[in-house]
């Protein structure tokens, strides 16, 4: 069954390996092609899983931000009890978001395993001699190339129409409060002190003129 599937997708995947007459250039281009297909398919699968559970993911994100902001505001008011309570809930929500993110990422890497399986199916027993590495198989080189392609694709996503659209929809789904930090409270206090000092100087000047 799996071998039949690999044979079915073989014409699409092997084409890039045959672009160059040089076997090493063909190998590199082919591995990049397989890695790119695995990355794109994985990203689409991850988006599909997210939007299928969009209410759950959006609610978790908003709750994490809400309790984080409540804890920061409590810290600004010097309310230690409220800070501890809200911060504890915020940490729990952060943990839920973190592990949900891992699950989402896992849903995006399964095509890479199929890619490696196809490489073994197509190049089983075929070895390449590389400087400093000796004799290696195609699968050995796939992992670092896949990682590099994935990093490059992540940086390019904002400029790709479909993936920028997906990113925008995710932001809309998770819309709500902005994430606050303690520095936001400090800046707010500094701004209030600055306004107060300006008002005091203004009153003093008016008193002098009177």
Secondary structure per residue as TSV (DSSP state, phi and psi in degrees):
chain	resnum	aa	ss	phi	psi
A	1	X	-	360.0	-50.9
A	2	X	H	-66.3	-41.3
A	3	X	H	-62.2	-36.8
A	4	X	H	-65.5	-38.3
A	5	X	H	-65.4	-44.7
A	6	X	H	-61.3	-39.3
A	7	X	H	-66.0	-33.4
A	8	X	H	-67.9	-42.6
A	9	X	H	-87.9	-4.8
A	10	X	H	-55.5	-45.6
A	11	X	H	-59.5	-35.1
A	12	X	H	-71.2	-41.6
A	13	X	H	-80.1	-35.6
A	14	X	H	-77.4	-18.9
A	15	X	G	-56.5	-42.6
A	16	X	G	-66.9	-28.5
A	17	X	G	-69.2	-18.2
A	18	X	G	-103.9	6.5
A	19	X	S	-66.4	-44.4
A	20	X	S	-102.1	145.1
A	21	X	S	-70.4	-33.5
A	22	X	S	-69.4	124.4
A	23	X	H	-65.3	-30.6
A	24	X	H	-74.7	-41.3
A	25	X	H	-64.1	-40.9
A	26	X	H	-62.8	-38.6
A	27	X	H	-63.1	-47.1
A	28	X	H	-63.1	-48.9
A	29	X	H	-61.7	-41.5
A	30	X	H	-63.9	-42.3
A	31	X	H	-66.3	-38.9
A	32	X	H	-63.0	-40.9
A	33	X	H	-62.8	-46.7
A	34	X	H	-63.8	-42.0
A	35	X	H	-64.4	-39.2
A	36	X	H	-66.5	-44.1
A	37	X	H	-61.8	-42.3
A	38	X	H	-64.2	-38.1
A	39	X	H	-67.5	-48.6
A	40	X	H	-62.5	-47.0
A	41	X	H	-62.3	-40.2
A	42	X	H	-65.1	-41.4
A	43	X	H	-64.2	-39.9
A	44	X	H	-66.8	-39.2
A	45	X	H	-64.2	-41.7
A	46	X	H	-62.8	-41.9
A	47	X	H	-64.1	-39.9
A	48	X	H	-62.3	-43.7
A	49	X	H	-63.3	-41.3
A	50	X	H	-62.1	-50.9
A	51	X	H	-71.4	-25.6
A	52	X	H	-65.9	-31.4
A	53	X	T	-115.7	31.8
A	54	X	H	-60.5	-36.8
A	55	X	H	-63.6	-43.1
A	56	X	H	-63.6	-48.5
A	57	X	H	-66.3	-41.1
A	58	X	H	-63.9	-42.7
A	59	X	H	-65.2	-42.4
A	60	X	H	-60.3	-44.4
A	61	X	H	-63.4	-45.2
A	62	X	H	-65.5	-40.3
A	63	X	H	-65.2	-38.9
A	64	X	H	-62.1	-46.7
A	65	X	H	-66.9	-41.1
A	66	X	H	-61.6	-47.5
A	67	X	H	-72.2	-31.6
A	68	X	H	-62.3	-46.0
A	69	X	H	-66.6	-37.3
A	70	X	H	-63.0	-39.7
A	71	X	H	-67.2	-37.8
A	72	X	H	-66.7	-42.8
A	73	X	H	-64.1	-40.4
A	74	X	H	-62.6	-37.3
A	75	X	H	-64.7	-38.1
A	76	X	H	-65.2	-32.6
A	77	X	T	-87.9	4.4
A	78	X	T	62.1	29.3
A	79	X	-	-96.3	91.3
A	80	X	H	-65.7	-39.1
A	81	X	H	-64.2	-46.2
A	82	X	H	-65.5	-37.5
A	83	X	H	-61.2	-47.3
A	84	X	H	-62.9	-42.4
A	85	X	H	-64.8	-48.9
A	86	X	H	-68.7	-37.6
A	87	X	H	-67.4	-35.4
A	88	X	H	-63.5	-44.1
A	89	X	H	-66.9	-39.8
A	90	X	H	-61.2	-39.6
A	91	X	H	-65.5	-38.6
A	92	X	H	-63.8	-43.2
A	93	X	H	-66.2	-36.0
A	94	X	H	-62.6	-42.4
A	95	X	H	-61.7	-42.3
A	96	X	H	-62.9	-43.7
A	97	X	H	-64.1	-39.4
A	98	X	H	-62.4	-49.3
A	99	X	H	-72.4	-29.1
A	100	X	H	-67.1	-36.5
A	101	X	H	-64.9	-38.9
A	102	X	H	-63.8	-41.9
A	103	X	H	-63.6	-40.2
A	104	X	H	-62.6	-45.1
A	105	X	H	-62.1	-39.7
A	106	X	H	-60.6	-33.1
A	107	X	H	-70.8	-10.6
A	108	X	H	-100.5	-9.2
A	109	X	H	-102.2	-9.4
A	110	X	H	-60.2	-33.0
A	111	X	H	-62.0	-27.1
A	112	X	H	-65.1	-35.4
A	113	X	H	-69.2	-35.5
A	114	X	H	-66.3	-36.8
A	115	X	H	-61.8	-43.4
A	116	X	H	-66.9	-36.1
A	117	X	H	-64.4	-39.9
A	118	X	H	-66.6	-39.2
A	119	X	H	-60.1	-40.4
A	120	X	H	-68.1	-37.6
A	121	X	H	-64.4	-41.6
A	122	X	H	-86.4	-36.4
A	123	X	H	-115.3	21.8
A	124	X	T	-60.2	122.8
A	125	X	T	89.2	-10.4
A	126	X	-	-88.5	127.8
A	127	X	-	-124.5	151.6
A	128	X	E	-122.2	139.3
A	129	X	E	-97.6	118.1
A	130	X	E	-118.0	146.1
A	131	X	T	-58.9	136.9
A	132	X	T	70.1	-16.5
A	133	X	T	-105.8	-24.0
A	134	X	E	80.4	-142.6
A	135	X	E	-91.4	124.0
A	136	X	E	-135.2	160.3
A	137	X	-	-95.4	168.4
A	138	X	H	-62.8	-36.4
A	139	X	H	-63.5	-30.2
A	140	X	H	-62.9	-36.7
A	141	X	H	-85.2	-15.7
A	142	X	H	-66.8	-41.4
A	143	X	H	-59.5	-54.2
A	144	X	H	-63.0	-35.0
A	145	X	H	-67.4	-39.8
A	146	X	H	-61.6	-42.7
A	147	X	H	-62.6	-45.0
A	148	X	H	-64.6	-42.5
A	149	X	H	-63.6	-40.0
A	150	X	H	-65.2	-41.8
A	151	X	H	-63.5	-46.6
A	152	X	H	-62.8	-40.2
A	153	X	H	-65.8	-39.0
A	154	X	H	-60.5	-40.1
A	155	X	H	-71.3	-27.8
A	156	X	H	-87.1	-16.4
A	157	X	G	-54.6	-39.8
A	158	X	G	-60.0	-21.4
A	159	X	G	-100.7	1.8
A	160	X	S	-99.4	118.7
A	161	X	H	-49.6	-49.9
A	162	X	H	-62.8	-44.8
A	163	X	H	-77.5	-27.9
A	164	X	H	-69.4	-34.8
A	165	X	H	-64.4	-44.4
A	166	X	H	-61.0	-43.3
A	167	X	H	-62.7	-41.1
A	168	X	H	-64.5	-41.3
A	169	X	H	-66.3	-35.4
A	170	X	H	-64.8	-42.7
A	171	X	H	-63.2	-40.2
A	172	X	H	-64.2	-39.2
A	173	X	H	-67.4	-31.5
A	174	X	T	-100.3	10.8
A	175	X	-	-60.1	148.4
A	176	X	S	163.1	-138.0
A	177	X	S	-69.9	151.9
A	178	X	-	-82.5	151.1
A	179	X	-	-68.0	126.1
A	180	X	-	-101.9	150.9
A	181	X	-	-126.2	169.9
A	182	X	H	-61.8	-29.4
A	183	X	H	-64.3	-27.8
A	184	X	H	-64.0	-39.4
A	185	X	H	-67.3	-42.6
A	186	X	H	-60.8	-46.0
A	187	X	H	-63.5	-38.0
A	188	X	H	-65.1	-41.5
A	189	X	H	-66.5	-40.2
A	190	X	H	-63.9	-39.3
A	191	X	H	-65.6	-40.7
A	192	X	H	-65.5	-41.3
A	193	X	H	-63.6	-39.0
A	194	X	H	-64.4	-42.7
A	195	X	H	-65.1	-41.3
A	196	X	H	-63.5	-41.4
A	197	X	H	-65.4	-39.4
A	198	X	H	-64.6	-41.4
A	199	X	H	-64.9	-39.3
A	200	X	H	-64.2	-44.1
A	201	X	H	-63.0	-38.0
A	202	X	H	-66.2	-43.0
A	203	X	H	-65.1	-38.1
A	204	X	H	-64.9	-40.2
A	205	X	H	-65.5	-40.5
A	206	X	H	-65.1	-38.1
A	207	X	H	-64.9	-36.5
A	208	X	H	-66.7	-40.8
A	209	X	H	-68.7	-31.2
A	210	X	-	-69.6	360.0
